[in-house]
Amino acid sequence: MTDPIRIALLGADGRMGLALIAQIFENPQAHLVAGVSAPGSANLGKDLGEMAGLSAFGVALTSDLRAALNICDVLIDFSAPKSAIDAALMMSGVSCKAMVSGTTGFTQSEETAFNLAGDDVCLVQSGNFSMGVNVLTALVARAAKALNGDWDAEVLEMHHRHKIDAPSGTALMLGRAIADGRDVDFDDKAVLSREGQTGARRDGDIGFAALRGGSVVGDHEVILASELEMITLSHRALDRSVFARGALTAALWAAGHAKGKYDMGDVLGLKD
């Protein structure tokens, strides 16, 4: 029997971190060895298992990321852009050489810095680790490729009231799938919001609308509309555990792969 993959969590006391603790606890292929949060977290020193509503693990939440990176095989990151970049930079001098990141809200310069920092590790990055969403993304790219730019493309998403970035990472991932399918530059075609006297819709635009409210885990819809017909492709997450399960699947996959930049399409074998 092979030894379990040693996992460290960055952002362990957040919503996704707590969901991941539960998923790791249930998976015999994984072993949680460290949980890391910001130095100012009120949860430092608390047992990770008890934080997640489980029995005690004997592993306390810490702010010492370097120590965690020296005892794990894979780091799973659901934190903030600066924390994710700092972690990727730190991995050049530690034993851990694989990172799975679900952090969103990067600026373009932060995204570039993060990707450069992750050059020497196996980096799996995704705006959404749900297996269903990643199948949806592949379908959206295929539909956009089959339909020409005469079809208007809109991405609609809704999340819980506590989400701090908009559009969501998942919405941007779906928008980029449309751009990839059409073989156009996403940044040139994306319209992230609309207000006031916007004028008529430009041909080829990829529009976005973001809704926030209640406890919605994540709803995403891609609309492709022509003058005569409309196609809607959608996904609804019913429980946050779908994201944690997908991230753990990615971590177990990353532990056996060479350095490079990957996404869930690679993990799930969805790429042509």
DARA-V184303 format. One record per pair of residues at least 4 apart in sequence whose ideal C-beta (glycine too) atoms are under 8 Angstrom apart, sorted by the first residue. I is the first residue (numbers start at 0). GAP is how many residues later the second one is. Records with the same first field share a line. If there is no record, write none. Layout:
I: GAP, GAP
This chain:
3: 24, 25, 26, 27
4: 24, 25, 26, 68, 69, 246, 247, 250
5: 25, 27, 65, 66, 67, 68
6: 17, 23, 24, 25, 26, 65, 66, 67, 68, 69, 241, 244
7: 24, 25, 26, 27, 28, 60, 61, 63, 64, 66, 67, 68, 88
8: 8, 11, 12, 23, 25, 26, 27, 39, 66, 67, 69
9: 26, 55, 58, 65, 66, 67, 68, 69, 73, 74, 77
10: 5, 6, 25, 26, 66, 67, 68, 69, 72, 92
11: 5, 6, 8, 9, 23, 24, 25, 36, 39, 49
12: 4, 5, 22, 24, 28, 30, 33, 38, 48
13: 4, 23, 64, 65
14: 4, 225
15: 4, 62, 86, 224, 227, 228, 231
16: 4, 18, 20, 61
17: 4, 33, 34
18: 4, 221, 222, 224, 225
19: 4, 56, 58, 224, 227, 228
20: 4, 11, 14, 27, 28, 30, 31, 33
21: 4, 30, 31, 32, 219, 222
22: 4, 7, 218, 221, 222, 225
23: 6, 7, 8, 224
24: 7, 24, 27, 29, 32
26: 221
28: 223
29: 218, 221, 222
31: 16, 25, 27
32: 26, 35, 38, 39
33: 25, 28, 33, 34, 37, 38
34: 13, 24, 25, 26, 27, 33
35: 25, 26, 27, 28, 29, 32
36: 4, 6, 7, 24, 25, 26
37: 25, 45
38: 5, 24
40: 20, 22
42: 8, 18
43: 16, 17, 18, 19
44: 15, 16
45: 4, 5, 14, 15
46: 4, 9, 10, 11, 12, 13, 14
47: 4, 9, 11, 12, 13
48: 5, 6, 7, 8, 9, 10
49: 4, 5, 6, 7
50: 10
61: 5, 6
63: 4
64: 4, 21, 22, 25
65: 4, 24, 28
66: 4
67: 4, 7
68: 6, 18, 21, 22, 25, 26, 27
69: 24, 25, 26
70: 24
71: 24
72: 23, 25, 182
73: 22, 24, 25, 26, 177, 178, 180, 181
74: 12, 16, 21, 23, 24, 25
75: 23, 24, 25, 26, 171, 172, 175
76: 6, 7, 10, 22, 23, 24, 25, 26
77: 23, 24, 25, 169
78: 4, 5, 8, 24
79: 4, 23, 25
80: 4, 22, 24, 25, 26, 29, 33
81: 4, 28
82: 4, 20
83: 4, 17, 19, 22, 30
84: 4, 25, 28, 29, 32
85: 4
86: 4, 12
87: 11, 13, 26, 29, 30, 33, 35
88: 28
89: 4
90: 5, 6, 8, 26, 27, 29, 30
91: 28
95: 25
96: 23, 24, 25, 162
97: 23, 24, 25, 26, 153, 156, 157, 159
98: 19, 22, 23, 24, 25, 155
99: 24, 25, 147, 150, 151, 154
100: 13, 22, 23, 24, 25
101: 23, 24, 25, 26, 27, 67, 141, 145
103: 23, 61, 64, 65, 68
104: 59, 60, 64
105: 4, 5, 8
106: 4
107: 4, 79
108: 4
109: 4
110: 4
111: 4
112: 4
113: 4, 11
114: 4, 8, 146
117: 5, 7, 143
118: 140
119: 139
120: 138
121: 132, 135, 136, 137, 138, 140
122: 136, 137, 138, 139
123: 126, 127, 129, 130, 138, 139, 140, 142, 143
124: 136, 137, 138
125: 8, 43, 47, 120, 124, 137, 138
126: 41, 42, 43, 44, 45, 46
127: 5, 6, 41, 42, 45, 90, 115, 118, 136
128: 4, 5, 113, 114, 115, 116, 117, 118, 120, 121, 135
129: 4, 88, 105, 107, 112, 113, 116
130: 4, 111, 114, 115, 118, 133, 137
131: 4, 103, 105, 110
132: 4, 37, 40, 87, 102, 104
133: 4, 112, 130, 131, 134, 136
134: 4, 133, 135
135: 4, 38, 84, 86, 97, 98, 99
136: 4, 36, 37, 40, 128
137: 4, 39, 127, 132
138: 4, 94
139: 4, 34, 37, 38, 41, 82, 93
140: 4, 36, 37, 39, 40
141: 4, 39
142: 4, 38, 81, 88, 90
143: 9, 33, 34, 35, 36, 37, 38, 80
144: 36, 37, 38
145: 35
146: 4, 77, 79, 84
148: 33, 35, 54, 55
149: 53, 76
150: 73, 74, 75
151: 49, 53, 55, 71, 72, 73, 74
152: 22, 25, 52, 53, 54, 69, 70, 71
153: 52, 53, 54, 55, 68, 69, 71
154: 12, 16, 19, 20, 23, 51, 52, 53, 54, 65, 66, 67, 68
155: 52, 53, 55, 64, 65, 66, 67
156: 10, 11, 13, 14, 51, 52, 53, 54, 61, 62, 63, 64
157: 52, 53, 54, 55, 58, 60, 61
158: 4, 9, 51, 52, 53, 57, 58, 59, 60
159: 52, 53, 54, 55, 56, 57
160: 51, 52, 53, 54
162: 5, 49
164: 4
165: 44, 46
166: 4, 5, 8, 25, 41, 43
167: 4, 42, 50, 52
168: 4
169: 4, 48, 50
170: 4, 37, 39, 49
171: 4
172: 4
173: 4, 46, 48
174: 4, 11, 15, 31, 33
175: 4, 10
176: 4
177: 4, 28, 44
178: 5, 6, 7, 10, 11, 27
179: 6
181: 22
183: 4, 5, 20
184: 4
185: 4, 20
188: 15, 16, 17
189: 15, 16, 18
190: 14, 15, 16, 17
191: 16
192: 15, 16, 17
193: 4, 13, 15
200: 4, 6
216: 20, 21, 22, 23
217: 17, 18, 19, 25
218: 15, 16, 17, 18
219: 14, 15, 16
220: 11, 12, 13, 14
221: 10, 11, 12
222: 7, 8, 9
223: 6, 7, 8, 9
224: 4, 5, 6
225: 4
236: 5, 6
237: 4
239: 4
240: 4
241: 4
242: 4
243: 4
244: 4
245: 4, 18
246: 4
247: 4
248: 4, 18
249: 4, 14, 17
250: 4
252: 4, 14
253: 8, 13
256: 5
261: 4, 5
262: 4
263: 4, 6
264: 5, 6
265: 5
